[in-house]
């Protein structure tokens, strides 16, 4: 990678123009454009970020957030997920790959977490928004090597302390996210805390941004031995 090569990061990528068009919005379930717009405003339809998150999750981990037209979860065989991912990786629009199978992007699984922007002195500049999401039932993430060389699940506190101990290189967005998530004892507790759907912190990377203080006092609460 030409930017932050060798760093550990969460799955993600660039918002495609098609992620915010009318066809993509019609293929989404679980959130409305108005609900997304209450989280933040941007130069594009904010709901595009939710669709991008679902697409990138499929591309980079093989996890599919899918439901039927009525919003009911559907059990999808692994080979069908793999075929859908291959189409998207080969250049097919995410919305077309879903439509061919009569699937819809199940965006209710995503809740907005944070927003970071690279600092003015960075050689590559971008803005990034992060979401939290439970694992889809019956699915497991996998490593794909188009963009990554290693991948694994880790408890947030364990990941954070590996960073502190110099064992995992991470940029600030990942570091702060793990520190924040480590304050929760369970996914249910995290989900309850995010019932309003609003982000919790934002900043400019390289320690020059503003991070809210309300989570810092508890970020070490669940450090493992």
C-alpha distance (Angstrom), angle and dihedral (degrees) to the residues before:
residue distance angle dihedral
X1 . . .
X2 3.79 . .
X3 3.82 91.0 .
X4 3.82 122.2 50.6
X5 3.79 92.8 -13.9
X6 3.80 111.5 -174.9
X7 3.82 93.0 24.3
X8 3.79 124.2 123.7
X9 3.78 113.2 -121.2
X10 3.77 142.5 162.7
X11 3.81 120.4 -98.2
X12 3.78 112.0 -85.2
X13 3.76 148.1 115.0
X14 3.76 148.7 172.3
X15 3.80 123.8 -34.8
X16 3.80 108.0 -112.9
X17 3.83 118.1 -141.5
X18 3.80 88.6 -119.7
X19 3.80 92.1 57.9
X20 3.78 90.1 75.7
X21 3.80 103.1 37.2
X22 3.79 125.1 110.4
X23 3.81 94.6 -100.0
X24 3.80 91.8 54.5
X25 3.79 92.3 48.1
X26 3.79 90.3 50.8
X27 3.80 89.3 53.0
X28 3.85 92.7 54.0
X29 3.80 127.4 93.7
X30 3.79 134.7 -177.6
X31 3.81 101.1 41.4
X32 3.76 134.3 50.8
X33 3.77 128.7 -137.3
X34 3.82 89.2 -115.5
X35 3.82 92.1 53.6
X36 3.79 90.9 51.3
X37 3.79 91.9 46.4
X38 3.81 89.6 57.4
X39 3.82 88.9 61.3
X40 3.80 95.4 56.7
X41 3.79 143.6 -32.8
X42 3.77 124.0 -121.3
X43 3.78 142.2 162.0
X44 3.79 90.2 -86.0
X45 3.79 135.2 38.5
X46 3.83 103.3 -65.2
X47 3.81 90.5 -138.8
X48 3.81 86.5 69.6
X49 3.81 87.9 75.8
X50 3.81 90.9 58.1
X51 3.82 90.3 51.0
X52 3.80 91.0 46.8
X53 3.81 89.9 51.9
X54 3.81 91.2 53.6
X55 3.81 92.2 46.6
X56 3.80 94.8 47.2
X57 3.79 90.8 47.0
X58 3.79 88.5 57.5
X59 3.80 93.8 44.4
X60 3.79 97.7 47.5
X61 3.81 104.6 30.5
X62 3.81 106.1 18.2
X63 3.81 91.4 -120.1
X64 3.80 115.3 140.9
X65 3.81 123.0 -155.8
X66 3.79 100.1 -160.4
X67 3.79 141.0 151.8
X68 3.79 138.6 161.5
X69 3.80 125.9 -94.2
X70 3.80 90.8 -84.4
X71 3.79 93.0 52.5
X72 3.81 95.8 -105.0
X73 3.81 115.8 145.9
X74 3.79 113.2 -110.0
X75 3.78 126.9 -153.4
X76 3.78 107.5 -129.0
X77 3.80 123.4 -166.9
X78 3.80 116.5 -119.6
X79 3.80 94.0 -117.5
X80 3.82 90.1 53.3
X81 3.81 90.9 52.0
X82 3.80 89.9 48.1
X83 3.81 91.3 50.8
X84 3.81 91.1 50.4
X85 3.80 91.5 48.5
X86 3.81 91.6 49.5
X87 3.80 90.9 54.3
X88 3.79 91.6 51.7
X89 3.80 92.9 45.6
X90 3.81 88.9 50.1
X91 3.79 89.7 57.3
X92 3.80 106.3 -89.9
X93 3.81 114.1 140.7
X94 3.79 111.3 -103.4
X95 3.80 91.2 -125.0
X96 3.82 91.4 54.7
X97 3.80 93.0 49.4
X98 3.81 89.2 52.4
X99 3.81 94.7 43.9
X100 3.81 93.1 52.6
X101 3.80 87.6 61.0
X102 3.81 96.5 38.0
X103 3.82 89.4 -116.2
X104 3.79 127.7 141.7
X105 3.80 129.6 -151.7
X106 3.80 106.9 -104.6
X107 3.81 100.9 -144.6
X108 3.80 97.4 167.1
X109 3.82 86.8 87.5
X110 3.82 91.2 67.2
X111 3.78 125.3 81.6
X112 3.77 123.7 -177.0
X113 3.81 115.7 -110.8
X114 3.80 115.5 167.2
X115 3.79 149.9 -20.2
X116 3.80 128.0 -136.6
X117 3.79 133.6 178.0
X118 3.78 126.8 -162.4
X119 3.84 112.8 -114.7
X120 3.82 122.5 -102.4
X121 3.81 91.9 -105.6
X122 3.80 93.2 56.8
X123 3.84 114.1 113.7
X124 3.80 88.8 -138.2
X125 3.79 118.6 38.5
X126 3.79 129.4 -162.0
X127 3.77 142.7 140.0
X128 3.81 118.9 -122.8
X129 3.78 132.4 -165.7
X130 3.80 122.2 -162.0
X131 3.79 132.2 -151.8
X132 3.79 137.0 -170.0
X133 3.78 121.2 -135.1
X134 3.82 137.6 174.8
X135 3.79 118.2 -123.6
X136 3.83 110.8 -91.9
X137 3.83 111.0 -109.4
X138 3.80 113.4 -91.3
X139 3.82 94.7 7.8
X140 3.79 133.1 108.4
X141 3.81 128.7 -166.5
X142 3.78 119.3 -112.0
X143 3.77 136.2 -163.7
X144 3.80 118.0 -106.2
X145 3.77 116.3 -175.7
X146 3.81 102.3 -151.3
X147 3.81 89.4 100.0
X148 3.81 107.2 0.2
X149 3.79 136.2 55.6
X150 3.80 99.3 -164.8
X151 3.77 137.3 22.6
X152 3.80 137.2 174.3
X153 3.79 145.4 151.5
X154 3.79 115.5 -106.9
X155 3.81 135.3 172.7
X156 3.82 108.8 -104.0
X157 3.81 94.7 -120.3
X158 3.81 91.8 48.0
X159 3.80 90.6 51.3
X160 3.78 92.4 47.2
X161 3.79 94.1 51.2
X162 3.79 91.8 46.8
X163 3.80 85.3 57.8
X164 3.80 91.6 48.9
X165 3.80 90.4 49.1
X166 3.81 91.2 51.5
X167 3.81 95.0 -111.8
X168 3.82 97.8 114.5
X169 3.80 123.1 39.4
X170 3.81 110.9 -144.4
X171 3.77 137.2 164.7
X172 3.79 118.4 -123.7
X173 3.82 98.1 -93.7
X174 3.81 91.6 60.5
X175 3.79 93.6 39.8
X176 3.81 93.9 51.3
X177 3.80 92.4 43.6
X178 3.81 92.8 53.9
X179 3.80 91.4 45.6
X180 3.80 90.1 50.8
X181 3.80 95.4 45.2
X182 3.80 92.2 48.2
X183 3.80 90.7 69.7
X184 3.81 91.0 70.7
X185 3.80 121.0 82.4
X186 3.81 94.9 -155.0
X187 3.78 144.6 6.5
X188 3.81 89.5 -106.0
X189 3.80 90.6 56.6
X190 3.80 90.7 49.2
X191 3.80 91.5 47.6
X192 3.80 92.4 51.1
X193 3.80 90.1 51.0
X194 3.81 90.1 53.2
X195 3.78 97.7 46.0
X196 3.81 90.1 118.8
X197 3.82 91.3 59.1
X198 3.80 92.6 -133.5
X199 3.80 126.7 136.9
X200 3.78 118.5 -105.7
X201 3.79 106.5 -152.0
X202 3.77 143.4 1.3
X203 3.77 138.6 -175.1
X204 3.76 151.3 146.5
X205 3.80 112.6 -88.6
X206 3.80 124.7 -114.0
X207 3.80 93.7 57.0
X208 3.79 94.4 -73.2
X209 3.78 99.6 105.5
X210 3.77 135.2 87.9
X211 3.79 117.6 -98.1
X212 3.78 120.6 -175.8
X213 3.80 115.1 -112.3
X214 3.79 97.9 -143.3
X215 3.81 94.9 89.0
X216 3.79 100.6 36.8
X217 3.79 97.2 78.9
X218 3.81 91.9 61.9
X219 3.80 102.1 34.9
X220 3.83 92.5 104.4
X221 3.80 95.7 45.1
X222 3.79 96.4 106.2
X223 3.78 101.8 39.9
X224 3.79 108.5 151.8
X225 3.82 121.3 -132.7
